[in-house]
Amino acid sequence: MTENTNDAAMIQVLAERLEKQRLPRTLAIKEKVDSGEVLEDFDIEYLEKVFKDATDIGPLIDRHPEWQPLAARMVSLYKEITEKALENQKASGNGP
């Protein structure tokens, strides 16, 4: 298999995971923090895993710039969530 074939297969798997798992869960977490709730440990663990995965696929995204806008939008979404979650945590009196 060539690198292009491997990349295409990996991108297909990542796109399906994003559509069926990551995006729905991420939007649910965003809704949670937008309503003023704080993140629970499992939410934080999930976001940490997503950040690690995003770092791991960086080289793949670099090789396929057509996917960079989607990757940037997802990173922006995670940033919004973490900023709002921190704000909620501080407002609850349990912040850092």
HUGIMO-V617033 format. One record per residue. N is the residue number from 1. RES is the residue in three letters. D_FIRST is the distance of its C-alpha to the first C-alpha in whole Angstrom. Layout:
# HUGIMO-V617033
n	res	d_first
N	RES	D_FIRST
N	RES	D_FIRST
This chain:
# HUGIMO-V617033
n	res	d_first
1	MET	0
2	THR	4
3	GLU	7
4	ASN	8
5	THR	6
6	ASN	7
7	ASP	10
8	ALA	11
9	ALA	11
10	MET	12
11	ILE	15
12	GLN	16
13	VAL	16
14	LEU	19
15	ALA	20
16	GLU	21
17	ARG	23
18	LEU	24
19	GLU	26
20	LYS	27
21	GLN	28
22	ARG	28
23	LEU	30
24	PRO	32
25	ARG	33
26	THR	33
27	LEU	36
28	ALA	38
29	ILE	38
30	LYS	39
31	GLU	42
32	LYS	43
33	VAL	44
34	ASP	45
35	SER	47
36	GLY	49
37	GLU	47
38	VAL	46
39	LEU	42
40	GLU	42
41	ASP	40
42	PHE	38
43	ASP	37
44	ILE	37
45	GLU	35
46	TYR	32
47	LEU	33
48	GLU	32
49	LYS	29
50	VAL	28
51	PHE	29
52	LYS	26
53	ASP	23
54	ALA	24
55	THR	24
56	ASP	21
57	ILE	19
58	GLY	21
59	PRO	18
60	LEU	16
61	ILE	19
62	ASP	20
63	ARG	17
64	HIS	18
65	PRO	21
66	GLU	22
67	TRP	22
68	GLN	24
69	PRO	27
70	LEU	26
71	ALA	25
72	ALA	29
73	ARG	31
74	MET	29
75	VAL	30
76	SER	34
77	LEU	34
78	TYR	34
79	LYS	36
80	GLU	39
81	ILE	38
82	THR	39
83	GLU	42
84	LYS	44
85	ALA	43
86	LEU	45
87	GLU	48
88	ASN	48
89	GLN	48
90	LYS	51
91	ALA	53
92	SER	53
93	GLY	55
94	ASN	52
95	GLY	50
96	PRO	49
